[in-house]
Amino acid sequence: MYKTIAAATTAVLIAGAASAVPLSGTFTIDIYQRLDATYLEAHATETNLAAPDTVLLETINYTGSLWFGTYDHTDATTIGEWLSTSPDGVYSVSAATGALQLSSPNIDAGTSTTTFFDIVGTFTDGFTLTVDHDDGMTAFDDGVEIASHAGPTTVITTPVNGFDGGEFRMIYAASNGDPSVLMVDVQSTVIDTVPLPAGLPLLLTGFAGLALLRRRRG
């Protein structure tokens, strides 16, 4: 009986433990690009992915951490160079897509090159995240939007709460030149807890009653 209680307590403690580590897994990534994008056209939204002027370049399979970043403030960074900044990513991208410029100014003039990454993976457990990103980011849980800062910006941190397992999706937009940053960190993981048996409270009460009877008899 004590072992049952201890196991349940351990599961609850694990579920509440915080661990800031990069989100890692196996993902499919659809890589899109739009030329001559305005500020609104550079937002990380499903609408902009489906726009007639947005072109699907390639779909890749990616295994590793969602941790990417280029900071040299040039317009020469390529898609391949940006993907290669992952510390542990395993993937294959075509030479044609990899050689394309990741992004360029100027969204205010409607001349920006914007590259969208539509990232999808499946997870058994839920989690909470923080996402360091410049430019736009929108996250979904089984198709339902759970966090968004979709517009171009400087490097900021956006929390993502409420993912309870299943399909995790994130749209990231790289626009208006470097920096181009997407760093997704797990802050805590929601693990299925071991439930207490329905009759456990009554059983514990019964044991307490037996203990009292034994004391009285002694």
C-alpha positions in Angstrom: 0.0 0.0 0.0 2.8 2.4 0.9 4.4 1.6 -2.5 1.2 2.6 -4.3 1.1 6.0 -2.5 4.8 6.6 -3.2 4.4 5.9 -6.9 1.5 8.3 -7.3 3.3 11.0 -5.4 6.4 10.6 -7.6 4.4 10.9 -10.8 2.8 14.1 -9.6 6.2 15.6 -8.7 7.7 14.6 -12.1 4.8 16.2 -13.9 5.4 19.5 -12.1 9.2 19.6 -12.5 10.6 22.3 -14.7 13.4 21.6 -17.2 14.4 24.3 -19.7 15.8 22.2 -22.6 15.5 22.7 -26.4 12.4 21.0 -27.9 13.7 18.1 -29.8 11.9 15.5 -31.9 11.1 14.4 -35.5 9.3 17.0 -37.6 8.2 17.6 -41.1 9.0 21.1 -42.3 7.3 22.8 -45.3 9.6 25.6 -46.5 7.8 28.4 -48.3 9.0 31.7 -49.7 7.4 34.9 -50.8 9.2 37.7 -52.7 8.3 41.4 -52.4 6.4 40.9 -49.1 4.9 43.8 -47.2 4.8 44.0 -43.4 1.4 42.2 -43.3 2.4 39.7 -45.9 5.4 38.7 -43.8 3.3 37.6 -40.8 3.6 34.0 -39.7 0.0 33.0 -40.5 -1.9 30.3 -42.3 -3.4 33.0 -44.6 0.1 34.0 -45.8 1.1 30.4 -46.4 -1.9 30.0 -48.7 -1.5 33.3 -50.5 -1.0 33.0 -54.3 2.4 34.7 -54.2 3.7 32.3 -51.6 5.6 29.3 -53.1 6.1 26.0 -51.5 9.8 25.3 -52.1 10.3 21.9 -50.5 9.2 19.6 -47.7 11.9 18.1 -45.5 12.1 15.6 -42.7 14.0 17.0 -39.7 15.1 15.3 -36.5 16.8 17.3 -33.8 16.3 20.5 -31.7 14.2 23.4 -32.9 17.2 25.8 -32.3 18.3 28.0 -35.1 19.9 31.4 -35.3 21.9 33.7 -37.5 22.9 37.1 -36.2 25.4 38.7 -38.6 22.9 41.3 -39.8 23.6 40.7 -43.5 21.2 39.9 -46.2 23.3 37.1 -47.6 22.3 34.3 -45.2 20.9 31.3 -47.2 18.2 28.8 -46.1 20.8 26.1 -46.0 23.1 28.2 -43.7 20.2 28.9 -41.4 19.2 25.3 -41.1 22.8 24.3 -40.4 22.9 26.4 -37.2 21.0 23.6 -35.5 23.3 22.0 -32.9 22.1 18.4 -33.7 19.7 18.5 -36.7 19.6 15.6 -39.1 17.9 16.5 -42.4 18.4 16.7 -46.2 17.6 19.9 -48.2 18.0 20.2 -51.9 20.9 22.3 -53.2 18.4 24.6 -55.0 16.4 25.4 -51.9 19.5 25.6 -49.6 21.1 28.2 -51.8 18.2 30.6 -51.7 18.5 33.8 -49.7 16.7 33.4 -46.4 15.3 36.9 -46.2 15.9 40.5 -47.2 14.7 44.0 -46.6 12.4 46.0 -46.9 9.0 45.1 -45.5 8.1 48.8 -45.2 8.6 49.2 -48.9 7.0 45.9 -49.8 10.3 44.5 -51.2 11.2 41.9 -48.5 12.0 38.3 -49.2 10.3 36.2 -46.5 10.8 32.5 -45.9 8.2 30.6 -43.9 8.9 27.3 -42.0 5.8 25.3 -41.3 7.0 22.8 -38.6 4.8 19.8 -37.5 5.6 17.1 -35.0 3.6 14.6 -32.8 4.2 14.3 -29.0 2.6 11.9 -26.5 2.9 14.3 -23.6 2.0 18.0 -23.3 4.4 20.8 -22.4 4.9 24.5 -21.9 7.4 26.4 -24.0 9.2 29.6 -24.4 10.1 30.7 -27.9 12.9 33.1 -28.6 12.2 34.5 -32.1 12.6 37.5 -34.3 10.0 38.1 -36.9 6.8 36.1 -36.6 5.7 32.9 -34.8 2.4 31.1 -34.4 1.9 27.8 -32.5 -1.0 25.3 -32.7 -2.2 22.3 -30.7 -4.1 19.8 -33.0 -5.0 22.7 -35.3 -6.1 25.1 -32.6 -4.0 28.3 -32.2 -2.5 28.5 -28.7 0.1 31.3 -29.1 1.0 33.9 -31.6 3.3 36.9 -32.1 2.9 36.7 -35.9 4.4 40.0 -37.0 8.0 40.9 -37.7 9.9 42.1 -34.6 13.2 42.2 -32.9 14.3 39.1 -30.9 11.7 38.6 -28.2 10.5 35.7 -26.0 6.9 34.4 -26.4 5.4 31.8 -24.0 3.5 28.9 -25.4 1.1 27.3 -22.9 -1.7 24.7 -23.2 -0.2 22.1 -25.5 -1.7 18.8 -24.1 -0.1 16.3 -26.5 -0.9 15.3 -30.1 0.0 17.3 -33.1 2.3 20.3 -32.4 2.6 22.9 -35.2 4.6 26.1 -35.4 4.8 28.6 -38.3 7.9 30.8 -38.2 8.7 33.6 -40.7 12.2 34.8 -41.4 11.9 38.3 -42.9 13.7 41.6 -43.4 17.2 40.3 -43.0 19.2 39.0 -40.1 19.0 38.3 -37.2 16.9 35.2 -37.9 16.2 33.4 -34.7 14.0 30.5 -33.7 14.9 28.8 -30.3 12.2 26.7 -28.8 12.7 25.6 -25.1 10.7 23.2 -23.0 10.0 24.7 -19.6 8.0 21.9 -18.2 6.5 18.6 -19.4 3.0 17.4 -18.5 3.3 13.7 -17.9 0.3 11.4 -17.3 0.1 10.9 -13.5 -0.6 7.5 -11.9 -4.2 7.9 -10.4 -5.0 6.9 -6.9 -7.3 3.9 -6.8 -10.9 4.9 -6.2 -11.2 2.9 -3.0 -7.9 4.0 -1.5 -9.3 6.6 1.0 -11.8 4.0 2.3 -9.1 1.4 2.6 -6.8 3.8 4.5 -9.7 4.6 6.9 -10.2 0.8 7.4 -6.5 0.3 8.2 -6.6 3.2 10.7 -9.7 1.6 12.4 -7.9 -1.8 12.7 -4.9 -0.1 14.2 -7.1 1.5 16.9 -8.7 -1.8 17.7 -5.3 -3.5 18.1 -4.2 -0.7 20.5 -7.3 -1.1 22.6 -7.0 -4.9 22.8 -3.3 -4.6 23.8 
